[in-house]
Amino acid sequence: MSQPSFGGDGFQTEQELRRWSAGVAAKAERYQEMQTEVAAVSVTESSREDFVSVTVDATGAVTDLVISERSREISGAELSELVLRTMRLAQSRITEQVAEVMTRTVGDDPQTVAAVVDSYRARFPEPEPEPERPTASTVDEMRLGRVDDGDEPPRQRPGRSTRPSHDDPDDDNPDDDWGGPSILR
């Protein structure tokens, strides 16, 4: 909006003041509309496997939290982590919606748009990516025992096997691999 040019004749000055005043009123109305729409922003995000759903408002406050019955499949620590991670993800999505509202309502004021969007971005940064949960297909190797620093596989200790051989003449029950009476009889 341009500034009025004063100093001409009285009629021209009056016309400029009216034009300028109407522009200020229109701009104030657009800013009021922007403020109302930003206040109505709400974002809902769901966690992996839909264990958790979190809704946040424009201030980042949680307005709804849904924890599914399936969440019983994971530990309390994992559930807590999912709630916080999902909340942060929802909060980080607020910036996108605020930027869209700002551009639509007061986009002719790029400094204001940039300042507001940057403040949301600083307040609600993008969360770290979720660590991948190991599954049967992602586990390459599993070892029991102490992990050594070297690349050598763990050495077997010399010693005799505790399992009796079926060829042992002192074995009372050749069908039992563990050397004792069967518990199934």
C-alpha positions as CSV (number, residue, x, y, z in Angstrom):
1,M,0.0,0.0,0.0
2,S,1.4,3.3,-1.0
3,Q,1.6,6.3,1.3
4,P,-0.8,9.2,0.5
5,S,0.5,12.2,-1.3
6,F,-0.4,15.3,0.7
7,G,0.2,18.9,-0.3
8,G,-2.1,19.2,-3.3
9,D,-5.4,21.0,-3.2
10,G,-7.9,20.3,-0.5
11,F,-10.1,18.0,-2.6
12,Q,-7.1,15.9,-3.7
13,T,-5.8,15.6,-0.1
14,E,-9.2,14.5,1.1
15,Q,-9.4,11.8,-1.6
16,E,-5.9,10.5,-0.8
17,L,-6.8,10.3,2.9
18,R,-9.9,8.3,2.1
19,R,-8.1,6.0,-0.2
20,W,-5.3,5.5,2.4
21,S,-7.8,5.0,5.2
22,A,-9.7,2.4,3.2
23,G,-6.5,0.6,2.4
24,V,-5.5,0.5,6.1
25,A,-9.0,-0.8,7.0
26,A,-8.8,-3.5,4.3
27,K,-5.3,-4.5,5.5
28,A,-6.5,-4.6,9.2
29,E,-9.5,-6.9,8.1
30,R,-7.1,-9.2,6.2
31,Y,-4.8,-9.4,9.3
32,Q,-7.9,-10.1,11.5
33,E,-8.9,-12.9,9.1
34,M,-5.4,-14.3,9.2
35,Q,-5.3,-14.3,13.0
36,T,-8.7,-16.1,13.1
37,E,-7.6,-18.7,10.6
38,V,-4.2,-19.3,12.2
39,A,-6.0,-19.8,15.6
40,A,-8.2,-22.5,14.0
41,V,-5.2,-24.5,12.7
42,S,-5.2,-28.1,13.9
43,V,-3.0,-31.0,12.9
44,T,-3.4,-34.7,13.6
45,E,-0.7,-37.2,13.1
46,S,-0.6,-41.0,13.7
47,S,2.4,-43.1,14.7
48,R,3.7,-46.2,12.9
49,E,1.2,-49.0,13.0
50,D,-1.4,-46.5,14.3
51,F,-0.6,-47.2,17.9
52,V,-1.0,-43.5,18.7
53,S,-2.8,-40.5,17.2
54,V,-2.1,-37.0,18.4
55,T,-3.9,-33.7,17.5
56,V,-2.3,-30.3,18.3
57,D,-3.6,-26.8,17.9
58,A,-1.9,-23.7,16.4
59,T,0.0,-23.2,19.7
60,G,1.3,-26.7,19.7
61,A,-0.8,-27.8,22.6
62,V,-2.2,-31.3,22.5
63,T,-6.0,-31.2,22.0
64,D,-6.6,-34.9,21.5
65,L,-4.6,-38.1,22.2
66,V,-5.8,-41.5,21.1
67,I,-3.9,-44.7,22.2
68,S,-5.1,-47.8,20.4
69,E,-5.8,-51.1,22.1
70,R,-3.0,-52.5,19.9
71,S,-0.5,-50.5,21.9
72,R,-0.5,-53.3,24.4
73,E,1.8,-55.1,22.0
74,I,4.7,-52.7,22.9
75,S,6.4,-51.7,26.1
76,G,5.5,-48.7,28.2
77,A,8.8,-47.0,27.2
78,E,8.1,-47.6,23.5
79,L,4.6,-46.2,23.9
80,S,5.9,-43.1,25.7
81,E,8.4,-42.5,22.9
82,L,5.7,-43.0,20.3
83,V,3.4,-40.4,22.0
84,L,6.2,-37.8,22.1
85,R,7.5,-38.5,18.6
86,T,4.0,-38.3,17.2
87,M,3.3,-35.1,19.1
88,R,6.5,-33.5,17.8
89,L,5.6,-34.6,14.2
90,A,2.2,-33.0,14.5
91,Q,3.7,-29.8,15.9
92,S,6.2,-29.6,13.0
93,R,3.3,-29.8,10.5
94,I,1.7,-26.6,12.0
95,T,4.2,-24.5,10.1
96,E,3.0,-25.8,6.7
97,Q,-0.6,-24.9,7.5
98,V,0.3,-21.5,9.0
99,A,2.4,-20.6,6.0
100,E,-0.6,-21.5,3.7
101,V,-2.9,-19.3,5.7
102,M,-0.4,-16.4,5.8
103,T,0.2,-16.5,2.1
104,R,-3.5,-16.6,1.3
105,T,-4.5,-13.8,3.7
106,V,-1.6,-11.4,3.9
107,G,0.7,-12.6,1.1
108,D,1.2,-9.1,-0.1
109,D,3.4,-8.5,3.1
110,P,6.3,-10.9,2.6
111,Q,8.2,-9.7,5.6
112,T,5.4,-10.5,7.9
113,V,4.8,-13.9,6.3
114,A,8.5,-14.8,6.6
115,A,8.7,-13.6,10.2
116,V,5.7,-15.6,11.4
117,V,6.6,-18.7,9.4
118,D,10.2,-18.6,10.6
119,S,9.0,-18.2,14.2
120,Y,6.9,-21.4,13.9
121,R,9.7,-23.2,12.2
122,A,12.1,-22.3,15.1
123,R,9.5,-23.3,17.7
124,F,8.4,-26.6,16.1
125,P,11.4,-28.0,14.1
126,E,11.1,-31.2,12.1
127,P,11.7,-34.2,14.4
128,E,14.5,-36.6,14.0
129,P,13.6,-39.6,11.7
130,E,12.1,-42.5,13.6
131,P,14.7,-45.3,14.1
132,E,13.8,-48.4,12.2
133,R,12.5,-51.2,14.4
134,P,14.4,-54.5,13.8
135,T,12.3,-57.1,12.1
136,A,13.0,-60.7,11.1
137,S,14.0,-59.4,7.6
138,T,16.3,-56.7,8.9
139,V,18.3,-58.7,11.4
140,D,21.4,-60.0,9.7
141,E,23.1,-61.9,12.5
142,M,22.4,-62.7,16.0
143,R,25.0,-64.0,18.4
144,L,24.8,-65.0,22.0
145,G,27.6,-64.4,24.4
146,R,30.2,-61.8,24.7
147,V,30.9,-59.5,21.8
148,D,34.5,-59.3,20.9
149,D,36.2,-56.4,19.2
150,G,37.9,-58.5,16.6
151,D,36.4,-60.1,13.5
152,E,37.1,-63.6,14.7
153,P,34.1,-65.8,15.6
154,P,34.0,-66.8,19.3
155,R,36.1,-69.9,20.0
156,Q,34.6,-73.1,21.2
157,R,35.8,-74.2,24.6
158,P,37.4,-77.7,24.6
159,G,35.5,-80.1,26.8
160,R,33.2,-83.1,26.7
161,S,29.7,-82.9,25.6
162,T,27.0,-83.2,28.3
163,R,24.7,-85.1,26.0
164,P,25.1,-88.8,26.2
165,S,25.6,-90.8,23.0
166,H,23.0,-93.4,22.0
167,D,25.9,-95.8,21.8
168,D,26.6,-95.5,25.5
169,P,26.0,-99.0,27.1
170,D,25.4,-97.3,30.5
171,D,22.5,-95.3,29.2
172,D,19.3,-96.5,30.9
173,N,17.0,-94.9,28.3
174,P,18.4,-94.7,24.8
175,D,15.3,-92.7,23.7
176,D,16.1,-89.9,26.1
177,D,18.8,-87.5,24.8
178,W,19.4,-85.8,28.2
179,G,20.4,-88.8,30.3
180,G,17.5,-88.9,32.7
181,P,14.1,-90.4,32.9
182,S,11.5,-89.0,30.6
183,I,9.1,-86.6,32.2
184,L,6.4,-87.6,29.7
185,R,5.7,-91.0,31.2
